[in-house]
Amino acid sequence: MIVQVLLAVGAAMLTLAALLTVYRMSKGPSILDRVIAADVILAIVVAGLATEAVYHRHLTTLPIMLVISLVAFAGSLSVARFFAEQERTAWTPQQSEDSAADEESR
């Protein structure tokens, strides 16, 4: 009885977290906010699948949770690397006249 109540409370909290995350995804001012919100949504899905596995007492959703976790990690990593590379190439150091003259003399 108490396990069912706790699982219902957990499911309600996950639903509320998903709704708030979808709101952040739709209103996010930047693309990074939306990417983080998508990563959180995938984490909530994994937590929901884990809750369902506990309720039904089986492990058949474990491979699905693993794949979703790997996809979320790979997606976050690729977006982070993309923005790091974009920031690195967008920034160009200002050369002083002395360093430019040194390069011309070489």
C-alpha positions in Angstrom: 0.0 0.0 0.0 2.7 2.5 1.0 4.8 1.6 -2.0 1.9 2.4 -4.4 1.4 5.8 -2.7 5.1 6.6 -3.0 5.1 5.5 -6.6 2.1 7.7 -7.3 3.7 10.7 -5.6 6.9 10.0 -7.6 5.0 9.8 -10.8 3.2 13.1 -10.0 6.5 14.8 -9.3 8.0 13.5 -12.6 5.0 14.8 -14.5 5.3 18.2 -12.9 9.0 18.3 -13.7 8.3 17.3 -17.3 5.7 20.0 -17.7 8.0 22.7 -16.3 10.9 21.4 -18.5 8.7 21.6 -21.6 7.8 25.2 -20.7 11.5 26.0 -20.4 12.1 24.4 -23.7 9.5 26.4 -25.4 10.4 29.7 -23.8 14.2 29.3 -23.6 15.9 32.5 -24.7 18.9 30.6 -26.2 19.5 27.4 -28.0 21.6 26.1 -25.1 18.6 26.5 -22.7 16.6 24.3 -25.1 19.4 21.7 -25.3 19.6 21.5 -21.6 15.9 21.2 -21.3 15.9 18.3 -23.9 18.6 16.6 -21.8 16.4 17.0 -18.7 13.4 15.6 -20.5 15.4 12.5 -21.4 16.5 12.2 -17.8 12.9 12.4 -16.7 11.9 9.7 -19.2 14.6 7.4 -17.8 13.4 8.1 -14.2 9.8 7.4 -15.4 10.9 4.1 -16.9 12.7 3.2 -13.7 9.6 4.0 -11.7 7.5 1.7 -14.0 10.1 -1.1 -13.6 9.9 -0.8 -9.9 6.1 -0.9 -9.9 5.9 -3.9 -12.1 9.0 -5.6 -10.7 10.9 -6.4 -13.9 14.1 -5.4 -15.6 13.0 -5.4 -19.3 13.2 -1.6 -19.6 16.8 -1.5 -18.4 18.3 -1.7 -22.0 15.9 1.0 -23.1 17.0 3.2 -20.2 20.6 2.6 -21.1 20.1 3.5 -24.7 18.2 6.7 -23.8 20.9 7.7 -21.3 23.6 7.2 -24.0 21.7 9.2 -26.6 21.2 12.0 -24.1 24.9 12.0 -23.2 26.1 11.9 -26.8 23.7 14.7 -27.8 24.8 16.9 -24.9 28.4 16.3 -25.6 28.1 17.0 -29.3 26.2 20.3 -28.7 28.8 21.3 -26.1 31.7 20.6 -28.5 29.9 22.4 -31.3 29.4 25.6 -29.2 33.0 25.4 -27.8 34.4 25.1 -31.4 32.1 28.0 -32.5 33.2 30.2 -29.7 36.9 29.3 -30.3 36.7 30.2 -34.0 34.6 33.3 -33.5 37.2 34.8 -31.1 40.3 36.3 -32.8 43.0 37.9 -30.7 43.9 41.5 -31.5 47.4 41.7 -32.8 49.4 44.7 -31.8 51.5 46.6 -34.3 54.7 45.3 -32.8 53.7 41.7 -33.2 52.6 42.3 -36.8 55.9 44.0 -37.6 57.8 41.0 -36.0 55.8 38.6 -38.2 56.6 40.6 -41.4 60.3 40.7 -40.6 60.5 36.9 -40.3 
